[in-house]
Amino acid sequence: MVSQTVDLLKEELPVEQQPLLLSADFKTGLVLVDLVNGFCTVGAGNLAPRQPDKQISRMVEESVRLSKVFSEKNWPIFAFLDCHHPDVPEPPYPPHCIAGTDEANLVPDLQWLENDPNATLRRKDCIDGFLGSIEKDGSNVFIDWVKNNQIKQVLVVGICTDICVLDFVCSALSARNHGFLHTLENVVVYSKACATFDIPVHVARTNKDVISHPQELMHHIGLYIAKGRGAEIASEVLFD
């Protein structure tokens, strides 16, 4: 019944996706959103999966693949890492990705990025990575990254499709439209390299503190809203 409902909604809310071919002629930067243990590694924290999850595993695998290719080509990579002070909550979510714990670190297959010269890492303490890039002096690390690398297109992957990924995409598009990102032309979301979490209805009904969050449906809705805001959605990523 749930799968039939999801299929029906996908028919009513279609998301057009196309393959994306990347080449050195059109400068693309890879943006990784929150590929940290606290969201991706089984049992790593309050918001981590409780058991192996196919959508999240696929997201990590594709993100690792892209990161390796970008690094080999010396193309720029920007990685957001969700990271929170234990005494500063982020409603409506329980404590997660606490600073100084392994929750706030990159997943094992991406920890090499910490020493990669092509990678810029940014620890953020809020859902929206664009806002989380603002420094105390008013400058923005993400804006500077785009400017310094003369990036024309960003390819966005990560978790969660309908939360942190979507918020960042919407802010980046708004910043582009308002002239803050002078070189940026396109924002692309790669569907197979994004994922979200799953809270079935029956689980939500037994816990008043949570609401249902069907994984496949919310992943689709995240892509649908991103597309509606002006992002391109890639079905696969190829390299010239």
C-alpha positions, 0 to 999 in steps of 0.5 A, a space after each residue: 500500500 505504501 509503495 503504491 502511494 509513493 508511485 502515485 505521488 511520483 506520477 503526480 509530482 514527476 521529477 525530470 532527471 538527466 545524465 550529467 556529463 562533466 568536463 574540464 571545459 565547464 568548471 564544476 565543484 563537488 559539494 558533499 553535505 554531511 557525509 559524517 558518521 552521525 548520519 551515515 554509519 549504523 549505530 553512530 548516534 541518535 540520528 544514525 541508521 539503526 541497521 544497514 540502509 540501502 539508500 544511504 549506502 548507495 549515497 555514500 558509495 556514489 559520493 566516494 566515487 565522485 570524490 576520488 575522481 574529482 581529487 584525481 582531476 584536481 577539481 575542487 571539493 567542498 565538504 560540510 560536516 555537521 558539528 554541534 556543541 553539546 550544550 547548544 541544541 538544534 530543535 526539533 532534533 535530538 543531540 547529534 554529531 557532537 563536536 569532539 566525537 566520531 559522530 562529527 567526523 567524515 565516514 571512514 571511506 572519506 576521511 582521506 579528504 582531511 589531507 586532500 589539497 583539493 578539499 575544503 572542509 567546513 564544520 557547520 552547526 546548523 541545517 543550512 550549510 550556506 548559513 553555516 559558512 558565515 564567519 564572524 566578520 560576515 564573510 562566507 567560506 562557501 562564497 569565497 570557495 566558489 569565487 577563488 576557484 571560478 566555479 560555474 557549476 556545483 554538484 551537490 550530494 549528501 544527506 538528507 535530501 529533504 533537509 540539509 541538502 535541500 536547504 543548502 541548494 535553496 540558499 545557494 540558488 538564492 545567493 546566485 540569483 542575488 549576485 553573491 555568487 558571480 561565476 556560478 551558473 548551475 546547481 545540480 543535485 545528483 539523485 543517486 548520491 543523496 539519501 534521507 532517513 526512514 521513520 515508518 508511520 507505525 513507529 511515529 504513532 508509538 512516539 509522540 516526539 517524532 513524526 513519520 518520515 517515509 524515506 523513498 517519498 521524502 527523498 523524492 519530495 526533496 528532489 521535487 522541491 529542489 527542481 522547482 527552486 531551479 536546481 537541475 537533477 542528475 540521474 547519473 554523473 559521467 566524465 568526459 
